[in-house]
């Protein structure tokens, strides 16, 4: 059996700088992340600040990755980097560094779609997953259903037509003055609330429609919260959180299970930042089991943006020689793609 190769990977699509070394058997030797807490004072990510902090952190993390693993540059077989979607300035920092690194060492460059990387984070936790499978990708700016025929061939079978699930969590938390990011905060509050206390709309709930829409849900949540007396809002905060959360995750669960049933899929992969939501994991897992399906999701640390997932998505490309030219550029167009 041949010895696994090592992939050095970079992730800088938003506000986390990450460098990882992963072997081609999906074993993570290190996965270093520098989170940019500087954005918290602004209630969201400032693109220019994010780019400057990536410039500050990426070399430091790369050097630390070699120290942590005991490897040297001579041990690396390929360089991987996410090049879309994301903040264009942040993406360019990571791509420029990866390009120069690959060129200087004469190594192949593998470019990776950020959302595809989230899906492949599952393979780090569950190495035995086999295609075909259905992936539910849920994050701050993306909500998609993606059917994989094999590791390098897939089709987006459903996507958001407007706002994303994660964005709805964040905007709700902002209206309530809870902080950023909103998903983990609402998830925690919802554990003590009644998900049926408030009836918020579910978008595009007709049978056979696998796209998502959260603009109406978000508007209804916003209007209802503003109509509440401040004391009532505070007294019913847990019920509000639980009801909002249920309105967000119901379409994710129902559409995923429905598509999988119609198309005979037995494995569902949950991916993206919202994959860390405890109610989504529990309820989707229960419904999948009811219909003889199996739900897979990464460990909590792998749900957030990280370079190990970029390396994981690069592995099938490395094994089949799908490399990128050094003139490749970053772009911010949304969606899961094979670059």
C-alpha angles and dihedrals in degrees: 000000000000120000114256118253124233123239121199108209136191130200123187106141097129132351103326121082111206137176124185141173114210129171124228091258088066094254112147112222092179137347112188121187130186110196118205105229090172090087095062093083090061100049092239144025120301105212098210092048091048092054093050092049091050088055089052097048110034099077092042091053092046091054090046091052091059092047092049096048099036089229128130134215089264090065094060118098101182144004120229129190139171112243104173153071109015144071104334095220092050092047092051091055092055095041094048091050092046092048094051091045094050092045095048092052097037092240129147116260118224118193119204137196109238095225092048087053090056089055093050091052083082091068091061090059098031110033093173098066113126131192139281097068141137120239124204107202114195125171143134094288105015139063117172144152111216126187116207117204089180137342094283102031122069143146129213102231098176137015142165115278093201129348125020130236095245091049089055090055091050096046092048091052090048092052089050092047093240101134138246136327092034102192099077092042094052091043091057095045092047092062089075097040140084111250090203096053093096126029110220120177124261112218125231094002096162117125114263095021109116098177123101134227126184102164093092093043091049093049092049091050091048094049094046094050092049090050093056124094109249092241092050090047091054094044093051098038095119093050090048091051093048093047093047091048092050092049089053099046100040094077091044092054099040097046094045094051093043094052092045092050094048092048100039097245117160102183125062121187118204114206143169134050093302088057084083091066107117097210092050092050093047100043097040090048092051094048092046091053090050089062097040096261130128125227120212127190135167126252112277094257090055093054090071123072109287140150096237089071089051089054091047091055089047094055098080089046092050092049091052098039097248098157132163129234117245090244091067115125136208121247134182101221110137126238143066110289141164103235 
